[in-house]
Amino acid sequence: MELTKRQKTLFDRLVTLGEWANTGELPYHPLEILGFGSFFRGKRNPNDIDLIFRIPKEHLPEFDEFVQLLYEIRNDWDLEERNANPHDALVELRTNEDQRVANFSDSVFRKYLNWIKPYSWNMLRPNDIHQHNEIASPYAYSKRMIKMNLPKLNVVSYLSPEEEKMKRDGLRCGFVVSIWSKDSPDTVSNLKRLLSEECVVQNLARELAYFDVQISEVSAYKQLLEAEIELLLKIPRRRKAKNGSIWFDEYSESHANLVVVHQGYNSAKEASKRFDEEQWGKEIDIKIRSVAESAKTADQSRKTLKELYRLNDMLESIRNVLAYFKSGEDETELNAKEYVVDCILKSGSQKLKDEKAEFLRNRGFPVDHVLKKKERDHRKHISEIRAQFDNQ
């Protein structure tokens, strides 16, 4: 099919990524590069492409020497003072024939410059264990290298050789395609085949079937969460139940008012499991009359699914807070709804707190009452502190 300008841009970036895999530009030799999403189901103006890398246990031998070099320069304060970032520092060392970089060939050193380019000095000085591990992780450098040089190509997952069956948790897609592999390294030919009408139609069919199954499951879970919240608001508070955070699971499953919604959710979940085990990734016998219209339907289904997941995250938080409150384990003078507002608005950025507040407000929780009370209590506390200083 004829590509739009946007499709051609992403196509070319994928070709470059395949060339990197062929020529060893990444810190490791990938086994396979997989993709999924709207680009491969024919969307004319896709925003990005999500990628999954199958990776070997081993990385390039020169990567270990690269990490050692970073350890040597990261606390060279004179070098940092003269250079805005580690990339420029390595260029200076090479230009001055510094002993620390003298033994690297031009081709290897060029790779080093590409790997380090997205990094700042602070990124080489970790503040926590995660950042410390990233310094010696070839996948971290690869991910940043791709993000900087090939924007809108998103590496969302890495799979080791042992993971024969792909883990799809969190991917929320009905198909994946092989963009590049050791057995099929011609990225241009692979992409032309993948973007043929036959492949696009089949990918659309797979995606639509997957979204239907997932929307049914997630919608059923939403109904269950809403029914559990309604029940929690009605039942009396307990006297310090054992296992305060999980007692409601068993209570909910055995409660007469929730039998039907539990059955609905379990049926939808079982259907989703069967689809995952028996149909995912296989050919789907669905007639696609119009690729353009079906692509719009798939996009809308994806948005619906995304919104349902977001909605359920909030409902799940409310449900869990209420279950803990009703267990009686926390001693508080707040009522159930006030307790939910107080707990849920404690964490997150201000933007996230505002979104949570609006969500709770729309569901009848006394957000403004709780916030005003907290503000009054804060002012009272400040006044008491000032009065103590005035009396000293």
Secondary structure, 3 states (H helix, E strand, C coil): CCCCHHHHHHHHHHHHHHHHHHHCCCCCCCCEEEEECHHHHCCCCCCCEEEEEECCCCCCHHHHHHHHHHHHHCCCHHHHHHCCCHHHHHHHHHHCCCHHHCCCCHHHHHHHHHHHCCCCCHHHCCCCHHHHHHHCCHHHHHHHHHHHHCCCEEEEEEECCCCCCCCCCCCCCCCCEEEEECCCCCHHHHHHHHCCHHHHHHHHHHHHHHHHHHHHHHHHHHHHHHHHHHHHHHCCCCCCCCCCCCHHHHHHHHCHHHHHHHHHHHHHHHHHHHHHHHCCCCCCCCCCCCHHHHHHHHHHHHHHHHHHHHHHHHHHHHHHHHHHHHCCCCCCCCCHHHHHHHHHCCCCCHHHHHHHHHHHHHCCCCHHHHHHHHHHHHHHHHHHHHHHHHHC
